[in-house]
Amino acid sequence: MLQVAYNAFCAALPATSHVVQWGGADVWKVGGKVFAIARPQEDGEMAVSFKCSPLAFDILREQPGLRPAPYLASRGMKWIQWLSPESMPDDALQDYLRESHRLAAAGLTKRVRAELGL
């Protein structure tokens, strides 16, 4: 997924905000909770990290071109890093980004979700 497509997709999800932090990574949040992190690779693609369910984490971490997200997974968080379209096409990645957004939003309080229209 190219940077422009990644940012456009994440921006279209409900109640999101974008910051550039952690050494130039495009970080997307919902209600202040991170749901996606991406940084450009040398080939122009993005290395995209996303939150996932424990079952999805166990399955995806064994797939070529995917790995437990550096730093996050080592701290017990269920985050996967996508490295290339050969491992998962963009539409499947978008499904996981959508689910990551949902998981992050579900962790917000009812009041915050209501304020955000979620």
DSSP file (Angstrom, degrees, kcal/mol; ACC not computed):
  #  RESIDUE AA STRUCTURE BP1 BP2  ACC     N-H-->O    O-->H-N    N-H-->O    O-->H-N    TCO  KAPPA ALPHA  PHI   PSI    X-CA   Y-CA   Z-CA
    1    1 A M              0   0    0      0, 0.0    45,-1.6     0, 0.0     2,-0.1   0.000 360.0 360.0 360.0 131.0    0.0    0.0    0.0
    2    2 A L  B  >  -A   45   0A   0     43,-0.2     4,-2.7     1,-0.1     5,-0.2  -0.442 360.0-110.5 -80.2 157.2    1.4    3.4   -1.0
    3    3 A Q  H  > S+     0   0    0     41,-0.5     4,-2.7     1,-0.2     5,-0.2   0.880 116.4  50.8 -56.9 -44.0    1.5    6.2    1.6
    4    4 A V  H  > S+     0   0    0      1,-0.2     4,-2.3     2,-0.2    -1,-0.2   0.922 113.0  45.7 -62.5 -44.0   -1.2    8.3   -0.2
    5    5 A A  H  > S+     0   0    0      2,-0.2     4,-2.5     1,-0.2    -2,-0.2   0.903 112.8  51.0 -66.3 -41.7   -3.6    5.3   -0.3
    6    6 A Y  H  X S+     0   0    0     -4,-2.7     4,-2.5     2,-0.2     5,-0.2   0.953 113.5  43.7 -59.7 -51.5   -2.9    4.4    3.3
    7    7 A N  H  X S+     0   0    0     -4,-2.7     4,-2.2     1,-0.2    -2,-0.2   0.884 113.9  50.4 -65.7 -38.1   -3.5    7.9    4.6
    8    8 A A  H  X S+     0   0    0     -4,-2.3     4,-1.2    -5,-0.2    -1,-0.2   0.915 111.9  48.2 -65.5 -41.9   -6.6    8.4    2.4
    9    9 A F  H >X S+     0   0    0     -4,-2.5     3,-0.6     1,-0.2     4,-0.5   0.957 114.0  44.8 -63.3 -50.2   -8.1    5.1    3.7
   10   10 A C  H >< S+     0   0    0     -4,-2.5     3,-1.1     1,-0.2    -1,-0.2   0.873 109.9  56.2 -63.1 -36.9   -7.4    5.8    7.3
   11   11 A A  H 3< S+     0   0    0     -4,-2.2     5,-0.3     1,-0.2    -1,-0.2   0.798 101.8  58.2 -64.4 -27.8   -8.7    9.4    7.0
   12   12 A A  H << S+     0   0    0     -4,-1.2    -1,-0.2    -3,-0.6    -2,-0.2   0.619  85.4  96.4 -80.2 -12.5  -12.0    8.0    5.6
   13   13 A L  S X< S-     0   0    0     -3,-1.1     3,-0.8    -4,-0.5    85,-0.0  -0.472  92.1 -84.5 -75.0 152.1  -12.7    5.9    8.8
   14   14 A P  T 3  S-     0   0    0      0, 0.0    -1,-0.1     0, 0.0    -2,-0.1  -0.273  99.3  -6.3 -64.5 138.4  -15.0    7.6   11.4
   15   15 A A  T 3  S+     0   0    0      1,-0.2    16,-0.8    15,-0.1     2,-0.2   0.805  90.0 156.6  55.8  41.0  -13.6   10.0   14.0
   16   16 A T  E <   -B   30   0B   0     -3,-0.8     2,-0.3    -5,-0.3    14,-0.2  -0.605  25.7-164.5 -96.8 157.5   -9.9    9.5   13.1
   17   17 A S  E     -B   29   0B   0     12,-2.2    12,-2.7    -2,-0.2     2,-0.4  -0.969   9.1-144.9-135.8 154.7   -6.9   11.9   13.6
   18   18 A H  E     +B   28   0B   0     -2,-0.3     2,-0.3    10,-0.2    10,-0.2  -0.951  18.9 169.3-124.6 136.7   -3.5   11.8   12.1
   19   19 A V  E     -B   27   0B   0      8,-2.3     8,-3.0    -2,-0.4     2,-0.6  -0.977  28.9-135.2-137.8 154.3   -0.1   12.7   13.5
   20   20 A V  E     +B   26   0B   0     -2,-0.3     2,-0.3     6,-0.2     6,-0.2  -0.960  51.1 130.7-107.5 117.8    3.4   12.2   12.3
   21   21 A Q  E  >  +B   25   0B   0      4,-1.9     4,-2.3    -2,-0.6    -2,-0.0  -0.865  32.2  59.3-151.7-177.9    5.6   10.9   15.2
   22   22 A W  T  4 S-     0   0    0     -2,-0.3    -1,-0.2     1,-0.2     4,-0.1   0.926 131.2 -34.8  53.4  53.4    8.1    8.2   16.2
   23   23 A G  T  4 S-     0   0    0      1,-0.2    -1,-0.2    -3,-0.1    -2,-0.0   0.805 123.7 -42.1  76.2  30.5   10.7    9.1   13.6
   24   24 A G  T  4 S+     0   0    0      1,-0.3     2,-0.2    15,-0.1    -2,-0.2   0.638  90.8 152.0  94.4  15.9    8.3   10.1   10.7
   25   25 A A  E  <  -B   21   0B   0     -4,-2.3    -4,-1.9    14,-0.1     2,-0.8  -0.578  48.9-123.7 -79.8 142.0    5.7    7.4   11.0
   26   26 A D  E     -BC  20  38B   0     12,-2.9    12,-1.8    -2,-0.2     2,-0.5  -0.787  35.7-168.8 -82.3 111.6    2.1    8.2    9.9
   27   27 A V  E     -BC  19  37B   0     -8,-3.0    -8,-2.3    -2,-0.8     2,-0.4  -0.909   7.4-162.0-111.8 127.1    0.1    7.4   13.0
   28   28 A W  E     -BC  18  36B   0      8,-2.8     7,-2.7    -2,-0.5     8,-1.5  -0.905  11.6-177.5-112.2 136.7   -3.7    7.2   12.9
   29   29 A K  E     -BC  17  34B   0    -12,-2.7   -12,-2.2    -2,-0.4     2,-0.4  -0.896  21.4-154.4-130.5 156.1   -5.8    7.3   16.1
   30   30 A V  E >  S-BC  16  33B   0      3,-2.5     3,-2.0    -2,-0.3   -14,-0.2  -0.987  89.9 -12.8-128.4 121.4   -9.5    7.1   17.0
   31   31 A G  T 3  S-     0   0    0    -16,-0.8     3,-0.1    -2,-0.4   -15,-0.1   0.811 130.7 -54.9  57.9  30.5  -10.4    8.9   20.2
   32   32 A G  T 3  S+     0   0    0      1,-0.3     2,-0.5    76,-0.0    -1,-0.3   0.383 113.8 118.3  84.6  -3.7   -6.7    9.3   21.0
   33   33 A K  E <   -C   30   0B   0     -3,-2.0    -3,-2.5    68,-0.1    -1,-0.3  -0.849  66.5-122.3-100.0 129.6   -6.0    5.5   20.7
   34   34 A V  E     +C   29   0B   0     -2,-0.5    -5,-0.3    -5,-0.2     3,-0.1  -0.461  37.8 162.6 -70.2 133.4   -3.6    4.3   18.0
   35   35 A F  E     +     0   0B   0     -7,-2.7    16,-0.9     1,-0.3     2,-0.3   0.503  65.1  24.9-124.3 -13.3   -5.0    1.9   15.5
   36   36 A A  E     -CD  28  50B   0     -8,-1.5    -8,-2.8    14,-0.2     2,-0.4  -0.978  53.3-176.9-155.3 139.6   -2.5    2.1   12.6
   37   37 A I  E     +CD  27  49B   0     12,-2.1    12,-3.6    -2,-0.3     2,-0.4  -1.000  12.8 174.6-135.8 132.3    1.2    3.0   12.2
   38   38 A A  E     -CD  26  48B   0    -12,-1.8   -12,-2.9    -2,-0.4    10,-0.2  -0.997  11.3-177.7-142.6 146.9    3.0    3.2    8.9
   39   39 A R  E     - D   0  47B   0      8,-1.5     8,-2.8    -2,-0.4   -14,-0.1  -0.998  35.5-103.9-140.3 140.7    6.4    4.2    7.7
   40   40 A P  E     - D   0  46B   0      0, 0.0     6,-0.2     0, 0.0     2,-0.2  -0.315  31.7-150.6 -64.1 143.9    7.7    4.2    4.1
   41   41 A Q    >   -     0   0    0      4,-3.0     3,-1.7    42,-0.0    42,-0.0  -0.594  33.7 -96.7-103.8 172.5   10.1    1.5    3.0
   42   42 A E  T 3  S+     0   0    0      1,-0.3     4,-0.1    -2,-0.2    -1,-0.0   0.795 121.8  58.1 -61.0 -29.8   12.9    1.7    0.4
   43   43 A D  T 3  S-     0   0    0      2,-0.1    -1,-0.3     1,-0.1     3,-0.1   0.422 118.7-106.9 -83.8   3.1   10.6    0.2   -2.3
   44   44 A G  S <  S+     0   0    0     -3,-1.7   -41,-0.5     1,-0.4    -2,-0.1   0.171  86.1 115.1  93.0 -18.9    8.0    2.9   -1.8
   45   45 A E  B     -A    2   0A   0    -43,-0.1    -4,-3.0    38,-0.1    -1,-0.4  -0.329  67.1-115.1 -74.7 166.2    5.5    0.6   -0.1
   46   46 A M  E     -D   40   0B   0    -45,-1.6     2,-0.8    -6,-0.2    -1,-0.1  -0.813   7.6-135.1-101.8 144.4    4.6    1.2    3.5
   47   47 A A  E     -D   39   0B   0     -8,-2.8    -8,-1.5    -2,-0.4     2,-0.5  -0.913  35.9-164.0 -91.2 112.2    5.3   -1.0    6.5
   48   48 A V  E     -DE  38  82B   0     34,-1.9    34,-3.7    -2,-0.8     2,-0.4  -0.878  12.0-165.1-110.9 125.5    1.9   -0.9    8.1
   49   49 A S  E     +DE  37  81B   0    -12,-3.6   -12,-2.1    -2,-0.5     2,-0.3  -0.888  14.4 173.5-108.1 139.7    1.3   -2.0   11.7
   50   50 A F  E     -DE  36  80B   0     30,-2.4    30,-2.4    -2,-0.4     2,-0.2  -0.987  32.6-110.5-145.8 153.1   -2.2   -2.7   13.0
   51   51 A K  E     + E   0  79B   0    -16,-0.9     2,-0.3    -2,-0.3    28,-0.2  -0.537  42.3 172.6 -77.9 145.9   -4.0   -4.0   16.1
   52   52 A C        -     0   0    0     26,-2.6    26,-0.2    -2,-0.2    44,-0.0  -0.945  35.5 -83.3-148.9 170.9   -5.7   -7.3   15.8
   53   53 A S     >  -     0   0    0     -2,-0.3     4,-2.6     1,-0.1     5,-0.2  -0.300  45.2-108.5 -70.1 159.7   -7.5  -10.0   17.8
   54   54 A P  H  > S+     0   0    0      0, 0.0     4,-2.2     0, 0.0     5,-0.1   0.889 120.6  49.7 -57.4 -39.1   -5.5  -12.7   19.6
   55   55 A L  H  > S+     0   0    0      2,-0.2     4,-1.9     1,-0.2     5,-0.2   0.941 111.5  47.2 -66.0 -47.0   -6.7  -15.3   17.0
   56   56 A A  H  > S+     0   0    0      1,-0.2     4,-3.3     2,-0.2     5,-0.3   0.900 110.8  53.7 -60.6 -40.2   -5.8  -13.1   14.0
   57   57 A F  H  X S+     0   0    0     -4,-2.6     4,-2.2     1,-0.2    -1,-0.2   0.933 107.8  49.5 -59.0 -47.0   -2.4  -12.4   15.6
   58   58 A D  H  < S+     0   0    0     -4,-2.2     4,-0.3    -5,-0.2    -1,-0.2   0.864 117.8  40.3 -62.1 -36.5   -1.6  -16.1   16.0
   59   59 A I  H >< S+     0   0    0     -4,-1.9     3,-1.1    -5,-0.1     4,-0.2   0.938 117.0  46.3 -76.6 -49.0   -2.5  -16.8   12.4
   60   60 A L  H >< S+     0   0    0     -4,-3.3     3,-1.9     1,-0.2    -2,-0.2   0.831 100.2  65.4 -68.1 -33.9   -1.0  -13.7   10.8
   61   61 A R  T 3< S+     0   0    0     -4,-2.2    -1,-0.2    -5,-0.3    -2,-0.1   0.706 101.0  53.2 -64.9 -16.2    2.4  -13.9   12.5
   62   62 A E  T <  S+     0   0    0     -3,-1.1    -1,-0.3    -4,-0.3    -2,-0.2   0.511  89.7  99.1 -92.6  -6.2    3.1  -17.2   10.8
   63   63 A Q  S X  S-     0   0    0     -3,-1.9     3,-1.6    -4,-0.2    24,-0.1  -0.581  82.7-105.3 -86.0 142.5    2.4  -15.8    7.3
   64   64 A P  T 3  S+     0   0    0      0, 0.0     3,-0.1     0, 0.0    -1,-0.1  -0.386 106.4  23.3 -62.1 140.2    5.3  -14.7    4.9
   65   65 A G  T 3  S+     0   0    0      1,-0.2    18,-2.4    18,-0.1    19,-0.5   0.452 110.6  87.0  82.8   0.4    5.5  -10.9    4.7
   66   66 A L  E <   +F   82   0B   0     -3,-1.6    -1,-0.2    16,-0.2    16,-0.2  -0.949  50.1 165.3-126.7 150.3    3.8  -10.4    8.0
   67   67 A R  E     -F   81   0B   0     14,-1.7    14,-3.6    -2,-0.3     2,-0.1  -0.987  48.4 -76.6-155.7 160.6    5.4  -10.3   11.5
   68   68 A P  E     -F   80   0B   0      0, 0.0    12,-0.3     0, 0.0     3,-0.1  -0.432  66.3 -99.4 -57.3 134.2    4.6   -9.3   15.0
   69   69 A A     >> -     0   0    0     10,-2.2     4,-2.3   -19,-0.2     5,-0.6  -0.358  41.7-106.7 -62.7 128.4    5.0   -5.5   15.0
   70   70 A P  T  45S+     0   0    0      0, 0.0     2,-2.5     0, 0.0    -1,-0.1  -0.216  96.7   1.2 -54.4 146.5    8.3   -4.4   16.4
   71   71 A Y  T  >5S+     0   0    0      1,-0.2     4,-0.5    -3,-0.1    -2,-0.1  -0.342 128.1  62.0  70.8 -56.1    8.2   -2.9   19.9
   72   72 A L  T >4>S+     0   0    0     -2,-2.5     5,-1.8     1,-0.2     3,-1.3   0.955 105.4  42.2 -66.5 -51.7    4.4   -3.3   20.3
   73   73 A A  G ><5S+     0   0    0     -4,-2.3     3,-1.8     1,-0.3    -1,-0.2   0.832 107.3  62.1 -66.5 -31.2    4.2   -7.1   20.1
   74   74 A S  G 34<S+     0   0    0     -5,-0.6    -1,-0.3     1,-0.3    -2,-0.2   0.665 101.5  54.5 -69.2 -13.0    7.3   -7.5   22.3
   75   75 A R  G <<5S-     0   0    0     -3,-1.3    -1,-0.3    -4,-0.5    -2,-0.2   0.141 128.5 -96.6-103.9  16.8    5.3   -5.8   25.0
   76   76 A G  T < 5S+     0   0    0     -3,-1.8     2,-0.2     1,-0.3    -3,-0.2   0.468  80.4 136.5  86.9   2.0    2.5   -8.3   24.7
   77   77 A M      < -     0   0    0     -5,-1.8     2,-1.5    -8,-0.1    -1,-0.3  -0.580  60.5-122.1 -83.0 147.4    0.2   -6.2   22.5
   78   78 A K        +     0   0    0     -2,-0.2   -26,-2.6   -26,-0.2     2,-0.4  -0.642  58.5 141.1 -91.5  80.7   -1.5   -8.0   19.5
   79   79 A W  E     -E   51   0B   0     -2,-1.5   -10,-2.2   -28,-0.2     2,-0.3  -0.973  32.7-160.8-125.5 137.9   -0.1   -6.0   16.7
   80   80 A I  E     -EF  50  68B   0    -30,-2.4   -30,-2.4    -2,-0.4     2,-0.5  -0.898   9.9-142.7-116.0 145.9    1.0   -7.2   13.2
   81   81 A Q  E     -EF  49  67B   0    -14,-3.6   -14,-1.7    -2,-0.3     2,-0.4  -0.956   9.8-152.0-111.5 125.7    3.2   -5.5   10.7
   82   82 A W  E     +EF  48  66B   0    -34,-3.7   -34,-1.9    -2,-0.5   -16,-0.2  -0.802  16.4 176.3 -92.8 130.6    2.4   -5.9    7.0
   83   83 A L        +     0   0    0    -18,-2.4   -17,-0.1    -2,-0.4    -1,-0.1   0.653  56.1   8.7-113.8 -19.6    5.5   -5.6    4.8
   84   84 A S    >>  -     0   0    0    -19,-0.5     3,-1.2     1,-0.1     4,-1.0  -0.994  61.1-117.9-161.4 153.6    4.4   -6.2    1.2
   85   85 A P  T 34 S+     0   0    0      0, 0.0    -1,-0.1     0, 0.0     8,-0.0   0.682 109.4  69.9 -67.5 -16.1    1.4   -6.7   -1.1
   86   86 A E  T 34 S+     0   0    0      1,-0.2   -21,-0.0     3,-0.1     0, 0.0   0.814 100.5  46.8 -68.5 -28.2    2.7  -10.2   -1.9
   87   87 A S  T <4 S-     0   0    0     -3,-1.2    -1,-0.2     1,-0.3   -21,-0.1   0.817 134.8  -3.3 -82.2 -31.7    1.8  -11.2    1.7
   88   88 A M  S  < S-     0   0    0     -4,-1.0    -1,-0.3   -23,-0.1     5,-0.0  -0.893  77.8-117.4-161.6 126.1   -1.7   -9.7    1.7
   89   89 A P    >>  -     0   0    0      0, 0.0     4,-2.3     0, 0.0     3,-0.5  -0.222  34.4-105.7 -65.8 160.4   -3.4   -7.7   -1.0
   90   90 A D  H 3> S+     0   0    0      1,-0.2     4,-2.7     2,-0.2     5,-0.2   0.848 118.4  56.5 -56.0 -38.3   -4.4   -4.1   -0.2
   91   91 A D  H 3> S+     0   0    0      2,-0.2     4,-1.6     1,-0.2    -1,-0.2   0.887 109.0  46.3 -66.4 -35.9   -8.1   -4.9    0.2
   92   92 A A  H <> S+     0   0    0     -3,-0.5     4,-2.0     2,-0.2    -1,-0.2   0.904 111.5  52.2 -69.0 -41.0   -7.4   -7.5    2.9
   93   93 A L  H  X S+     0   0    0     -4,-2.3     4,-2.5     1,-0.2    -2,-0.2   0.915 107.1  53.2 -59.3 -42.4   -5.1   -5.0    4.6
   94   94 A Q  H  X S+     0   0    0     -4,-2.7     4,-2.5     1,-0.2    -1,-0.2   0.883 105.5  53.9 -61.3 -38.1   -7.9   -2.5    4.5
   95   95 A D  H  X S+     0   0    0     -4,-1.6     4,-2.2     1,-0.2    -1,-0.2   0.919 110.4  46.6 -61.1 -43.2  -10.2   -5.0    6.2
   96   96 A Y  H  X S+     0   0    0     -4,-2.0     4,-2.5     2,-0.2    -2,-0.2   0.868 111.1  51.5 -68.4 -35.7   -7.6   -5.5    9.0
   97   97 A L  H  X S+     0   0    0     -4,-2.5     4,-2.3     2,-0.2    -2,-0.2   0.901 109.4  50.9 -65.4 -39.7   -7.2   -1.7    9.3
   98   98 A R  H  X S+     0   0    0     -4,-2.5     4,-2.1     2,-0.2    -2,-0.2   0.920 112.4  46.3 -60.6 -44.6  -11.0   -1.4    9.6
   99   99 A E  H  X S+     0   0    0     -4,-2.2     4,-2.8     2,-0.2    -2,-0.2   0.881 109.8  53.6 -67.4 -38.5  -11.0   -4.0   12.3
  100  100 A S  H  X S+     0   0    0     -4,-2.5     4,-2.5     2,-0.2    -1,-0.2   0.911 108.7  50.0 -61.5 -42.5   -8.1   -2.3   14.1
  101  101 A H  H  X S+     0   0    0     -4,-2.3     4,-2.6     2,-0.2    -2,-0.2   0.921 111.5  48.9 -59.5 -45.3  -10.1    0.9   14.1
  102  102 A R  H  X S+     0   0    0     -4,-2.1     4,-2.3     2,-0.2    -2,-0.2   0.912 111.3  49.2 -62.9 -43.9  -13.1   -1.0   15.6
  103  103 A L  H  X S+     0   0    0     -4,-2.8     4,-0.8     2,-0.2    -1,-0.2   0.912 112.8  46.9 -62.9 -43.4  -10.9   -2.6   18.3
  104  104 A A  H >< S+     0   0    0     -4,-2.5     3,-0.8     1,-0.2     4,-0.3   0.922 113.1  48.8 -64.9 -43.7   -9.4    0.7   19.3
  105  105 A A  H >< S+     0   0    0     -4,-2.6     3,-1.7     1,-0.2    -2,-0.2   0.868 104.5  59.6 -64.2 -36.3  -12.8    2.4   19.4
  106  106 A A  H 3< S+     0   0    0     -4,-2.3    -1,-0.2     1,-0.3    -2,-0.2   0.752  98.6  60.1 -64.4 -22.9  -14.2   -0.4   21.5
  107  107 A G  T << S+     0   0    0     -4,-0.8    -1,-0.3    -3,-0.8    -2,-0.2   0.522  88.1  94.3 -82.2  -6.0  -11.6    0.4   24.1
  108  108 A L  S <  S-     0   0    0     -3,-1.7   -77,-0.0    -4,-0.3   -76,-0.0  -0.441  87.5 -96.8 -80.8 159.4  -12.9    3.9   24.5
  109  109 A T     >  -     0   0    0     -2,-0.1     4,-2.7     1,-0.1     5,-0.2  -0.334  32.8-111.6 -69.9 159.7  -15.4    4.8   27.2
  110  110 A K  H  > S+     0   0    0      1,-0.2     4,-2.5     2,-0.2     5,-0.2   0.887 118.8  53.9 -58.8 -39.3  -19.1    4.9   26.2
  111  111 A R  H  > S+     0   0    0      2,-0.2     4,-2.4     1,-0.2    -1,-0.2   0.934 110.1  45.1 -62.2 -47.2  -19.1    8.7   26.7
  112  112 A V  H  > S+     0   0    0      2,-0.2     4,-2.1     1,-0.2    -2,-0.2   0.913 112.3  51.9 -65.2 -42.5  -16.1    9.2   24.4
  113  113 A R  H  X>S+     0   0    0     -4,-2.7     5,-3.1     1,-0.2     4,-0.6   0.921 111.3  47.9 -59.4 -42.2  -17.6    6.9   21.8
  114  114 A A  H ><5S+     0   0    0     -4,-2.5     3,-0.8     1,-0.2    -2,-0.2   0.907 109.7  52.1 -64.8 -41.6  -20.9    8.9   21.9
  115  115 A E  H 3<5S+     0   0    0     -4,-2.4    -1,-0.2     1,-0.2    -2,-0.2   0.857 113.0  45.9 -61.4 -35.1  -19.0   12.2   21.6
  116  116 A L  H 3<5S-     0   0    0     -4,-2.1    -1,-0.2    -5,-0.2    -2,-0.2   0.530 115.0-116.6 -85.4  -7.1  -17.3   10.8   18.5
  117  117 A G  T <<5       0   0    0     -3,-0.8    -3,-0.2    -4,-0.6    -2,-0.1   0.799 360.0 360.0  76.4  29.3  -20.5    9.4   17.0
  118  118 A L      <       0   0    0     -5,-3.1    -4,-0.2    -6,-0.2    -5,-0.1   0.403 360.0 360.0-102.5 360.0  -19.2    5.9   17.2
